[in-house]
Amino acid sequence: MREEGAEEIVLPVGALLFRPYFRGGDHPGSWDSFRGFGSLASARFDHHPPPQGDYPNRGILFAALEVKACVAEVFQNTRNINLRRREPWLVGFELAREVRLLPLSTTAYL
């Protein structure tokens, strides 16, 4: 993407990110695990190519700068946050190094 002149966002060391994740259900995860399975119809920004399967070299981790943004994204289909089903957790973490990202506020990369 850099060769094509893609716009990047640079998050500095210490930037605070938030991430909901599920500790239960069919595919439990941890706060710092990348998902290598896809593509998922329910994930708008899934970068895994069809067909659906395991892609160990294409991990993705969704996080946001605002709690409401990541919670809204995860629970947009049901608009209901069930605290028992799939054991949802919310974590906030600070970056240990600078991270370069593609902005998802535009459709240029979809």
C-alpha positions as a Markdown table, in Angstrom:
| # | Residue | x | y | z |
|---|---|---|---|---|
| 1 | Met | 0.0 | 0.0 | 0.0 |
| 2 | Arg | 2.9 | 2.4 | 0.7 |
| 3 | Glu | 4.1 | 2.0 | -2.9 |
| 4 | Glu | 0.6 | 3.1 | -4.1 |
| 5 | Gly | 0.8 | 6.3 | -1.9 |
| 6 | Ala | -1.7 | 5.1 | 0.6 |
| 7 | Glu | -2.5 | 7.5 | 3.5 |
| 8 | Glu | -1.3 | 6.2 | 6.9 |
| 9 | Ile | -2.1 | 7.0 | 10.4 |
| 10 | Val | 0.8 | 6.8 | 12.9 |
| 11 | Leu | -0.1 | 6.0 | 16.5 |
| 12 | Pro | 2.7 | 6.9 | 18.9 |
| 13 | Val | 4.2 | 4.9 | 21.7 |
| 14 | Gly | 1.8 | 5.1 | 24.7 |
| 15 | Ala | -1.3 | 5.5 | 22.6 |
| 16 | Leu | -4.3 | 4.0 | 24.4 |
| 17 | Leu | -6.4 | 1.5 | 22.4 |
| 18 | Phe | -9.5 | -0.4 | 23.4 |
| 19 | Arg | -10.6 | -3.9 | 22.4 |
| 20 | Pro | -13.6 | -6.1 | 23.1 |
| 21 | Tyr | -12.9 | -9.8 | 22.8 |
| 22 | Phe | -14.6 | -13.0 | 23.7 |
| 23 | Arg | -13.2 | -15.5 | 26.2 |
| 24 | Gly | -15.9 | -18.1 | 25.5 |
| 25 | Gly | -18.0 | -19.5 | 22.7 |
| 26 | Asp | -16.8 | -21.5 | 19.7 |
| 27 | His | -13.7 | -19.4 | 19.1 |
| 28 | Pro | -12.4 | -18.0 | 22.4 |
| 29 | Gly | -9.6 | -15.5 | 22.3 |
| 30 | Ser | -7.4 | -13.4 | 24.4 |
| 31 | Trp | -6.9 | -9.6 | 24.5 |
| 32 | Asp | -3.6 | -9.8 | 22.6 |
| 33 | Ser | -4.4 | -12.6 | 20.1 |
| 34 | Phe | -4.6 | -12.0 | 16.4 |
| 35 | Arg | -7.4 | -13.8 | 14.4 |
| 36 | Gly | -6.0 | -15.9 | 11.6 |
| 37 | Phe | -9.4 | -17.4 | 10.5 |
| 38 | Gly | -11.5 | -15.6 | 7.9 |
| 39 | Ser | -13.1 | -14.3 | 5.9 |
| 40 | Leu | -16.1 | -13.5 | 8.1 |
| 41 | Ala | -19.2 | -12.1 | 6.7 |
| 42 | Ser | -19.9 | -10.3 | 10.0 |
| 43 | Ala | -16.6 | -8.5 | 10.0 |
| 44 | Arg | -16.7 | -5.4 | 7.7 |
| 45 | Phe | -13.0 | -4.9 | 7.6 |
| 46 | Asp | -11.8 | -8.5 | 7.4 |
| 47 | His | -8.7 | -8.7 | 5.2 |
| 48 | His | -8.8 | -12.5 | 4.8 |
| 49 | Pro | -9.4 | -13.6 | 1.2 |
| 50 | Pro | -12.1 | -16.1 | 0.2 |
| 51 | Pro | -12.5 | -19.0 | 0.7 |
| 52 | Gln | -13.0 | -19.0 | 4.4 |
| 53 | Gly | -10.2 | -20.9 | 6.2 |
| 54 | Asp | -7.1 | -20.6 | 8.4 |
| 55 | Tyr | -4.5 | -18.0 | 7.3 |
| 56 | Pro | -1.7 | -18.3 | 9.9 |
| 57 | Asn | 0.3 | -15.5 | 8.2 |
| 58 | Arg | -2.6 | -13.0 | 7.9 |
| 59 | Gly | -3.5 | -12.2 | 11.5 |
| 60 | Ile | -5.8 | -9.3 | 12.4 |
| 61 | Leu | -6.6 | -7.6 | 15.7 |
| 62 | Phe | -9.4 | -5.0 | 15.9 |
| 63 | Ala | -8.9 | -2.1 | 18.4 |
| 64 | Ala | -10.1 | 1.5 | 18.5 |
| 65 | Leu | -9.1 | 4.8 | 20.1 |
| 66 | Glu | -12.6 | 5.1 | 21.6 |
| 67 | Val | -14.5 | 2.6 | 23.7 |
| 68 | Lys | -17.8 | 3.4 | 22.0 |
| 69 | Ala | -16.4 | 2.8 | 18.5 |
| 70 | Cys | -15.1 | -0.7 | 19.2 |
| 71 | Val | -18.2 | -1.7 | 21.3 |
| 72 | Ala | -20.5 | -0.5 | 18.6 |
| 73 | Glu | -18.6 | -2.3 | 15.9 |
| 74 | Val | -18.6 | -5.7 | 17.8 |
| 75 | Phe | -22.2 | -5.6 | 18.8 |
| 76 | Gln | -23.7 | -3.8 | 15.8 |
| 77 | Asn | -25.7 | -6.8 | 14.6 |
| 78 | Thr | -27.6 | -7.5 | 17.8 |
| 79 | Arg | -27.4 | -4.1 | 19.4 |
| 80 | Asn | -27.5 | -6.0 | 22.7 |
| 81 | Ile | -24.5 | -6.7 | 24.9 |
| 82 | Asn | -25.1 | -10.0 | 26.6 |
| 83 | Leu | -22.4 | -10.2 | 29.4 |
| 84 | Arg | -22.8 | -14.1 | 29.7 |
| 85 | Arg | -22.9 | -15.3 | 26.1 |
| 86 | Arg | -19.4 | -15.9 | 24.8 |
| 87 | Glu | -18.0 | -14.0 | 27.9 |
| 88 | Pro | -17.2 | -10.6 | 26.4 |
| 89 | Trp | -14.4 | -8.6 | 28.0 |
| 90 | Leu | -13.2 | -5.1 | 27.2 |
| 91 | Val | -9.5 | -4.2 | 27.6 |
| 92 | Gly | -7.5 | -1.0 | 27.3 |
| 93 | Phe | -3.8 | -1.2 | 26.5 |
| 94 | Glu | -1.0 | 1.2 | 25.6 |
| 95 | Leu | 1.2 | 0.7 | 22.6 |
| 96 | Ala | 4.8 | -0.2 | 23.4 |
| 97 | Arg | 6.0 | 0.9 | 19.9 |
| 98 | Glu | 4.8 | 3.2 | 17.1 |
| 99 | Val | 2.2 | 1.6 | 14.9 |
| 100 | Arg | 1.3 | 2.6 | 11.3 |
| 101 | Leu | -2.2 | 1.9 | 10.2 |
| 102 | Leu | -4.5 | 2.4 | 7.2 |
| 103 | Pro | -7.4 | 4.7 | 8.1 |
| 104 | Leu | -10.7 | 2.9 | 8.0 |
| 105 | Ser | -12.7 | 6.1 | 8.0 |
| 106 | Thr | -12.6 | 6.0 | 4.2 |
| 107 | Thr | -13.6 | 3.4 | 1.7 |
| 108 | Ala | -10.5 | 3.8 | -0.4 |
| 109 | Tyr | -9.0 | 0.5 | 0.7 |
| 110 | Leu | -12.1 | -1.7 | 0.6 |
